[in-house]
Amino acid sequence: MKGSSPRLLAVDAARGLAMLLVFLAHFVDAYLRPLGGEAEALRQKTHLVTRLASPAFMLISGLMLGLLYAQRRGAFGPVRSRLWRRGLFLLTAGHLLIVPTYLSWVEEAGHLVRILFMTDTIGVALLVGPLLVTRMGARARLALGMALVAGSQVLSLGMNSTLPAAQLTEEVLFGHLVQSVLFSNFPLVPWFGVYLAGSAVGEWLGDLLKAGQVLQAARRLVKVGGALAVTGLALVAVYVWLRRSGGQHLPEGVASALGALTSPKQKFPPGPAYLLLYGGMALAGLGLLLRTEHFGRLGFLLRPASLMGRHSLTAYLLQFYVYYLGVHYARLPYSGLWPLLFIATVALQWALLWAWDMYERRPVARPLGRAPAHVPAAGSRA
């Protein structure tokens, strides 16, 4: 959003920090993956942290929809139109802009048409979400979002079609543990469910902020997020037990399904443990940021992060070129100082986003003789 109000600074900063984790995930993919060996092991360990990025980004994107609706219920039309334009851009030009950067991942160029990017899923969410937010209450959207996530879990584990068209539909909508048609994808239904649940949280948050109950909102976010994260950890404990026992006391199919449901690594499609653990951490983190902003602390960190959050989709497109093309094809040797290289890439992209922000905020030139819209023309009555 352009020109975020002070109360949106923490939300923008949370989305910016999620984008920073995307940067780190894709940096280690581009830099460490080609090196193999110990570098690959380090990449896998780093992903334990960066897995927070996708749930956080989808939740906060949905939260922004609910927040905007809560603030502008009586004049939501222009906001909805802007979100629709952004969604259409992501599904068309945005998709095409990302495609060339995946050349470093695919073995055949034909695989490039078999990828459903995260931006495609967000694009669909931006088209459908603004329609539902005006027709369904926050509780109904929360229930629907949770039902979509749970239903997709059941379907992704239970459906096993053999027809290519049916397999493609299943993978696009719900995802499969083993994909047979798509090369990579963010399945639409579960991630839209996360987005929709986030919109319910955002509407509730917006109502509290309008009432000036910032600290109450922050506390609730921390409590709810903490409870979700603890539930996710409980599921992860089951996953650890399964790994240690080998699931020898369970039928093979049951052990495999239970492993997918309880694994913190199960991102494609997203499993319950993964979503609860990292989604809960994202909500609790947002609560802490709201509290921090309320007391006027860490502004020197929140403001740079909020810049990335305001231009998160631009940043998402940009980082593919920096990492999947620039860093990958540079073929740099391993160095223990690689965090400094990562920081340098972040600084470069932040500078470009700052320049873009300044460009968007520039004064718009007006034809000579025409008064600004908010100032009465000379000789007119106020």
C-alpha positions as CSV (number, residue, x, y, z in Angstrom):
1,M,0.0,0.0,0.0
2,K,1.1,3.5,-0.8
3,G,1.5,5.8,2.1
4,S,0.7,3.5,5.0
5,S,-0.6,5.1,8.1
6,P,1.3,4.7,11.4
7,R,-1.0,1.9,12.4
8,L,-0.2,-0.1,9.3
9,L,3.6,0.3,9.8
10,A,3.8,-3.0,11.8
11,V,1.7,-4.9,9.2
12,D,3.8,-3.6,6.3
13,A,7.0,-4.4,8.3
14,A,5.8,-8.0,9.0
15,R,5.2,-8.5,5.3
16,G,8.6,-7.0,4.6
17,L,10.3,-9.4,7.0
18,A,8.5,-12.3,5.4
19,M,9.9,-11.1,2.1
20,L,13.4,-11.0,3.6
21,L,13.0,-14.7,4.4
22,V,12.0,-15.3,0.8
23,F,15.2,-13.5,-0.2
24,L,17.3,-15.8,2.1
25,A,15.6,-19.0,0.9
26,H,16.2,-18.2,-2.8
27,F,19.7,-16.9,-2.1
28,V,20.8,-20.2,-0.5
29,D,19.0,-22.1,-3.3
30,A,21.0,-20.2,-5.9
31,Y,24.3,-20.0,-4.1
32,L,24.5,-23.3,-2.1
33,R,22.5,-25.8,-4.1
34,P,25.0,-26.0,-7.1
35,L,27.9,-26.6,-4.7
36,G,26.4,-29.8,-3.2
37,G,28.0,-31.6,-0.2
38,E,28.2,-29.7,3.0
39,A,26.8,-26.6,1.3
40,E,23.6,-28.5,0.4
41,A,23.3,-29.6,4.1
42,L,23.6,-26.0,5.1
43,R,20.9,-25.0,2.6
44,Q,18.6,-27.6,4.2
45,K,19.2,-26.3,7.7
46,T,18.6,-22.7,6.5
47,H,15.2,-23.7,5.1
48,L,14.1,-24.6,8.7
49,V,13.9,-20.9,9.2
50,T,12.9,-19.7,5.8
51,R,9.8,-22.0,5.7
52,L,8.1,-19.3,7.7
53,A,8.0,-17.1,4.7
54,S,5.1,-18.6,2.7
55,P,2.6,-19.0,5.5
56,A,3.5,-15.5,6.8
57,F,3.2,-13.9,3.4
58,M,-0.1,-15.5,2.6
59,L,-1.6,-14.8,6.0
60,I,-0.5,-11.2,6.0
61,S,-1.7,-10.7,2.4
62,G,-5.1,-11.9,3.5
63,L,-4.9,-9.8,6.6
64,M,-4.3,-6.7,4.5
65,L,-7.5,-7.4,2.6
66,G,-9.5,-7.7,5.8
67,L,-7.8,-4.6,7.3
68,L,-8.6,-2.5,4.2
69,Y,-12.2,-3.7,4.3
70,A,-12.6,-2.8,7.9
71,Q,-11.2,0.7,7.3
72,R,-13.2,1.4,4.1
73,R,-16.5,-0.6,4.3
74,G,-18.4,2.3,2.8
75,A,-16.0,2.9,0.0
76,F,-14.4,-0.4,-0.8
77,G,-15.1,-0.3,-4.6
78,P,-11.9,1.5,-5.6
79,V,-9.8,-0.8,-3.3
80,R,-11.4,-3.8,-4.8
81,S,-10.7,-2.6,-8.3
82,R,-7.1,-2.0,-7.5
83,L,-6.7,-5.5,-6.0
84,W,-8.3,-7.0,-9.1
85,R,-5.9,-5.2,-11.4
86,R,-3.0,-6.4,-9.3
87,G,-4.3,-10.0,-9.4
88,L,-4.7,-9.9,-13.2
89,F,-1.2,-8.5,-13.5
90,L,0.2,-11.4,-11.4
91,L,-1.6,-14.0,-13.5
92,T,-0.4,-12.6,-16.8
93,A,2.6,-10.3,-17.0
94,G,3.8,-11.3,-13.5
95,H,3.8,-15.0,-14.4
96,L,5.7,-14.4,-17.7
97,L,8.3,-12.3,-15.9
98,I,9.1,-15.1,-13.5
99,V,9.3,-17.9,-16.1
100,P,12.8,-17.1,-17.5
101,T,14.3,-17.2,-14.0
102,Y,13.4,-20.8,-13.5
103,L,15.8,-21.9,-16.3
104,S,18.3,-22.7,-13.6
105,W,15.9,-25.2,-12.0
106,V,14.5,-27.2,-14.9
107,E,16.1,-29.8,-17.1
108,E,13.9,-29.1,-20.1
109,A,12.5,-25.8,-21.3
110,G,9.1,-27.5,-21.6
111,H,9.0,-27.8,-17.8
112,L,8.5,-24.0,-17.6
113,V,4.9,-24.4,-18.6
114,R,4.3,-26.9,-15.8
115,I,4.9,-24.5,-12.9
116,L,2.2,-22.8,-10.8
117,F,4.0,-20.0,-8.9
118,M,3.1,-18.5,-5.6
119,T,2.2,-15.3,-7.4
120,D,-0.4,-17.2,-9.5
121,T,-2.1,-18.4,-6.3
122,I,-1.9,-14.8,-4.9
123,G,-3.4,-13.5,-8.1
124,V,-6.4,-15.8,-7.8
125,A,-6.8,-14.8,-4.2
126,L,-6.8,-11.1,-5.1
127,L,-9.5,-11.8,-7.6
128,V,-11.8,-13.9,-5.4
129,G,-11.0,-12.5,-2.0
130,P,-12.4,-9.0,-2.5
131,L,-15.7,-10.6,-3.7
132,L,-16.1,-12.7,-0.6
133,V,-15.0,-10.1,1.9
134,T,-18.1,-8.0,1.1
135,R,-20.5,-11.0,1.0
136,M,-19.4,-13.0,4.0
137,G,-18.7,-12.0,7.6
138,A,-15.3,-12.5,9.2
139,R,-16.4,-15.7,11.1
140,A,-17.9,-17.2,8.0
141,R,-14.7,-16.5,6.1
142,L,-12.6,-18.0,8.9
143,A,-14.7,-21.1,8.9
144,L,-14.5,-21.4,5.1
145,G,-10.8,-20.9,5.1
146,M,-10.2,-23.6,7.6
147,A,-12.6,-25.9,5.8
148,L,-10.7,-25.4,2.5
149,V,-7.3,-26.1,4.2
150,A,-8.7,-29.3,5.9
151,G,-10.6,-30.5,2.9
152,S,-7.6,-30.1,0.6
153,Q,-5.5,-32.2,3.0
154,V,-8.0,-35.0,2.8
155,L,-8.3,-34.8,-1.0
156,S,-4.5,-34.4,-1.6
157,L,-3.9,-37.6,0.3
158,G,-6.9,-39.6,-0.9
159,M,-7.2,-38.8,-4.6
160,N,-5.1,-40.8,-7.0
161,S,-6.4,-40.4,-10.5
162,T,-4.7,-42.0,-13.5
163,L,-6.0,-39.7,-16.2
164,P,-3.6,-36.8,-17.0
165,A,-6.4,-34.2,-17.0
166,A,-7.7,-35.3,-13.7
167,Q,-4.2,-35.4,-12.2
168,L,-3.5,-31.9,-13.4
169,T,-6.7,-30.6,-11.8
170,E,-5.9,-32.3,-8.5
171,E,-2.4,-30.9,-8.4
172,V,-3.5,-27.4,-9.4
173,L,-6.3,-27.3,-6.8
174,F,-5.1,-29.4,-3.9
175,G,-1.6,-30.6,-4.5
176,H,-0.1,-34.1,-4.3
177,L,2.7,-35.5,-2.2
178,V,4.2,-36.8,-5.4
179,Q,3.5,-34.7,-8.5
180,S,3.2,-36.4,-11.8
181,V,2.1,-33.5,-14.1
182,L,3.4,-30.2,-12.6
183,F,7.0,-29.6,-12.1
184,S,6.4,-27.3,-9.1
185,N,3.3,-25.6,-7.7
186,F,1.5,-23.7,-5.0
187,P,-1.9,-25.5,-4.9
188,L,-4.8,-23.0,-5.0
189,V,-7.3,-24.4,-2.5
190,P,-5.2,-24.7,0.7
191,W,-3.3,-21.5,0.2
192,F,-6.5,-19.6,-0.6
193,G,-7.9,-21.0,2.6
194,V,-4.9,-19.5,4.5
195,Y,-5.5,-16.2,2.7
196,L,-9.2,-16.2,3.5
197,A,-8.5,-17.0,7.2
198,G,-6.0,-14.1,7.2
199,S,-8.7,-11.8,5.9
200,A,-10.9,-12.6,8.9
201,V,-8.1,-11.9,11.3
202,G,-7.4,-8.6,9.4
203,E,-11.0,-7.4,9.6
204,W,-11.1,-8.1,13.4
205,L,-7.7,-6.4,13.7
206,G,-9.0,-3.4,11.8
207,D,-12.0,-3.0,14.0
208,L,-9.8,-3.0,17.1
209,L,-7.3,-0.5,15.7
210,K,-10.2,1.8,14.7
211,A,-11.3,1.6,18.3
212,G,-7.8,2.5,19.5
213,Q,-7.3,-0.9,21.1
214,V,-3.8,-1.5,19.8
215,L,-2.3,-3.3,22.8
216,Q,-5.4,-5.5,23.1
217,A,-5.0,-6.5,19.4
218,A,-1.3,-7.2,19.9
219,R,-1.9,-9.4,23.0
220,R,-4.6,-11.4,21.2
221,L,-2.4,-11.9,18.2
222,V,0.5,-13.2,20.4
223,K,-1.9,-15.5,22.3
224,V,-3.6,-16.9,19.3
225,G,-0.4,-17.2,17.3
226,G,1.4,-18.8,20.3
227,A,-1.5,-21.3,20.7
228,L,-1.3,-22.3,17.0
229,A,2.4,-22.6,17.1
230,V,2.3,-24.9,20.2
231,T,-0.3,-27.1,18.5
232,G,2.0,-27.3,15.5
233,L,4.9,-28.3,17.8
234,A,2.7,-31.0,19.3
235,L,2.2,-32.4,15.8
236,V,5.9,-32.1,15.0
237,A,6.5,-34.3,18.2
238,V,4.4,-37.0,16.5
239,Y,6.5,-36.6,13.4
240,V,9.7,-37.0,15.4
241,W,8.3,-40.2,17.0
242,L,7.4,-41.6,13.6
243,R,10.9,-40.9,12.3
244,R,12.5,-42.6,15.3
245,S,10.1,-45.6,15.4
246,G,10.0,-46.0,11.6
247,G,6.2,-46.2,11.8
248,Q,6.7,-49.9,12.2
249,H,3.5,-50.3,14.3
250,L,1.3,-48.7,11.6
251,P,0.3,-49.7,8.1
252,E,2.5,-48.2,5.5
253,G,-0.2,-46.0,4.0
254,V,-1.2,-44.7,7.4
255,A,2.4,-44.0,8.4
256,S,3.0,-42.1,5.1
257,A,-0.2,-40.0,5.5
258,L,0.5,-39.3,9.2
259,G,4.1,-38.2,8.4
260,A,2.8,-35.7,5.8
261,L,0.3,-34.3,8.2
262,T,2.8,-33.9,11.1
263,S,5.9,-32.9,9.2
264,P,7.2,-29.3,9.6
265,K,8.8,-29.7,6.1
266,Q,5.5,-30.5,4.3
267,K,5.1,-27.4,2.2
268,F,4.0,-28.8,-1.2
269,P,1.1,-29.2,-0.5
270,P,1.1,-27.5,3.0
271,G,0.5,-29.8,5.9
272,P,-1.3,-29.0,9.2
273,A,1.9,-29.1,11.3
274,Y,3.7,-26.8,8.8
275,L,0.8,-24.3,8.6
276,L,0.1,-24.2,12.4
277,L,3.7,-23.9,13.4
278,Y,4.9,-21.3,11.0
279,G,1.5,-19.5,10.6
280,G,1.2,-19.2,14.4
281,M,4.7,-17.8,14.6
282,A,3.8,-15.2,11.9
283,L,0.7,-14.1,13.9
284,A,2.6,-13.9,17.2
285,G,5.4,-12.0,15.5
286,L,2.9,-9.5,14.1
287,G,1.5,-9.0,17.5
288,L,5.0,-8.2,18.9
289,L,5.6,-5.8,16.0
290,L,2.3,-4.0,16.8
291,R,3.4,-3.7,20.4
292,T,6.8,-2.5,19.4
293,E,5.4,0.2,17.1
294,H,2.8,1.3,19.7
295,F,5.6,2.1,22.2
296,G,7.7,3.8,19.5
297,R,10.6,1.3,19.6
298,L,12.7,-0.1,16.8
299,G,11.5,2.4,14.3
300,F,14.9,2.3,12.6
301,L,14.1,-1.4,11.8
302,L,10.4,-1.2,11.2
303,R,10.6,1.6,8.6
304,P,13.1,-0.1,6.2
305,A,11.1,-3.4,6.6
306,S,7.8,-1.6,5.9
307,L,9.2,-0.3,2.6
308,M,9.8,-3.8,1.5
309,G,6.3,-4.7,2.7
310,R,4.6,-1.9,0.8
311,H,6.3,-3.1,-2.4
312,S,6.4,-6.8,-1.6
313,L,5.1,-8.0,-4.9
314,T,7.6,-5.9,-6.8
315,A,10.3,-7.2,-4.5
316,Y,9.2,-10.8,-5.1
317,L,9.5,-10.4,-8.8
318,L,12.9,-8.6,-8.5
319,Q,14.5,-11.2,-6.3
320,F,14.1,-14.0,-8.9
321,Y,16.4,-12.1,-11.3
322,V,18.9,-11.3,-8.5
323,Y,19.1,-14.8,-7.2
324,Y,17.9,-17.4,-9.8
325,L,19.7,-15.6,-12.6
326,G,22.4,-13.3,-11.1
327,V,23.7,-15.3,-8.2
328,H,23.1,-18.7,-9.7
329,Y,24.9,-18.0,-13.0
330,A,27.8,-16.2,-11.3
331,R,28.9,-19.6,-10.0
332,L,30.6,-18.2,-7.0
333,P,32.9,-20.4,-4.9
334,Y,31.9,-21.2,-1.3
335,S,33.0,-18.8,1.4
336,G,32.3,-18.7,5.1
337,L,31.5,-15.0,4.6
338,W,28.5,-15.7,2.4
339,P,26.1,-13.9,4.9
340,L,27.9,-10.7,3.8
341,L,27.1,-11.5,0.2
342,F,23.5,-12.0,1.1
343,I,23.4,-8.7,3.0
344,A,24.8,-7.0,-0.1
345,T,22.1,-8.4,-2.3
346,V,19.4,-7.3,0.1
347,A,20.9,-3.8,0.2
348,L,20.9,-3.6,-3.6
349,Q,17.3,-4.6,-3.8
350,W,16.2,-2.4,-1.0
351,A,17.9,0.6,-2.7
352,L,16.0,-0.2,-5.9
353,L,12.7,-0.5,-4.0
354,W,13.4,2.8,-2.3
355,A,14.0,4.4,-5.7
356,W,10.7,2.9,-6.9
357,D,9.0,4.2,-3.8
358,M,10.3,7.7,-4.4
359,Y,9.2,7.5,-8.1
360,E,5.6,6.6,-7.0
361,R,5.5,9.4,-4.5
362,R,6.8,12.1,-6.9
363,P,4.5,15.1,-7.4
364,V,2.3,14.7,-10.5
365,A,2.8,17.5,-13.0
366,R,-0.5,19.3,-13.9
367,P,-1.3,21.3,-17.0
368,L,-0.7,25.0,-16.7
369,G,-3.7,26.9,-15.5
370,R,-5.3,23.9,-13.8
371,A,-5.6,24.1,-10.0
372,P,-5.0,21.1,-7.8
373,A,-8.1,19.0,-7.2
374,H,-8.1,19.8,-3.4
375,V,-7.7,23.6,-3.8
376,P,-10.6,25.7,-5.1
377,A,-9.8,27.3,-8.5
378,A,-9.2,31.0,-8.5
379,G,-12.4,33.0,-8.3
380,S,-14.6,30.1,-7.3
381,R,-16.6,29.9,-4.1
382,A,-15.1,27.8,-1.3
